[in-house]
């Protein structure tokens, strides 16, 4: 019994360690993007659409091959003759379409364009998902930094409250001073709790994008690095016109719609096909020595048919296809304008982010200098520990502001990459 109890305890501790390990996982941005590309359901759905489009092409290409059909029947004839008779009939048909008004070849081309449309939609979904993952990843990283800053502010406010309470006991501070700092402490505490909620919300959002378990806590591994680079709007615009999947999507859709028009027109054109039919039949003969007689024959021919009048059904189909083509062309023009606007806005946001980084860098340098001077004064006994903590907190806030500016740049850069069609 002792051995079983010890074994159960070991298993419990092992599983407990697995649970603790599963609760928090370190995750780099590249890993997050890879997991999203592998497990994100929006991407997986578009992958299946590509597979379906390929099967649609295989279906349309099947019309190029002949069809072979076998039919067999068995009959038992009763009450017609003195003796019941049975009969077996078979038919084997081979049919090859020679001409169908261009419907077959246009359907095949339409299916190929359908694959291109599906691939473009997949690339579009990848771009959007990567942007969402980058946004969620760095938002979570910034939320953790923000929580640390708020904790520093809360700790510093507590120090001021303790200092005022000491002075109040010595008669050097009023009760109203304590009440003011205490109210400020409560406000800071609420801000700290709110920042912790932001961290939790960020973890839930990122886990949802990566389709991780809801109980998993992600610890993002990364830094807010800024690498300046030259940006040329004209070059970026040309890149977007070449790489954006939406443009490829509507170009392929436009070609597909043109083939749809031709497919509709084919219903008013002649159809020609060659066929070979082989028949066999067996009948039990009525005689003193009953036996089985087989007859077989085959027919080879070419069939030509041309619909003369179908109640204007083909005309209506063609007009519908032309309307679909016009709508696709209008959507293509709208998409081009939307992409140009998106790219322009992303470019301006990126420039603003670069300017903000420069201003926060200057502010951080100023607070760093103040911190170094105060630190020297503290070592010489000129400045108090509380003063040093105040200056240190000011420097940490300046560094956070700089990180926030870099965050804005990273998000703007990700949006700019997406706008140009890069990132897939």
Secondary structure, DSSP 8 states (H G I E B T S, - for coil): -HHHHHHHHHHHHHHHHHHHHHHEEEEEHHHHHHHHHHH-HHHHHHHHHHHHHHHHHHHHHGGGS-EEEEEEEEEEE-SSSSS-EEEEEEEEEEEEEEE-TTHHHHHHHHHHHHHHHHHHHHHHHHHHHHHHHHHHHHHHHHHHHHHHHHHHHHHHHHHHHHHHHHHHHTTSS-HHHHHHHHHHHHHHHHHHHHHHHHHHHHHHHHHHHHT--TT-EEEEE-----------HHHHHHHHHHH-HHHHHHHHHHHHHHHHHHHHHGGGS-EEEEEEEEEEEEEE--SSS--EEEEEEEEEEEEEE-----TTHHHHHHHHHHHHHHHHHHHHHHHHHHHHHHHHHHHHHHHHHHHHHHHHHHHHHHHHHHHHHHHHHHHTTSS-HHHHHHHHHHHHHHHHHHHHHHHHHHHHHHHHHHHHT---
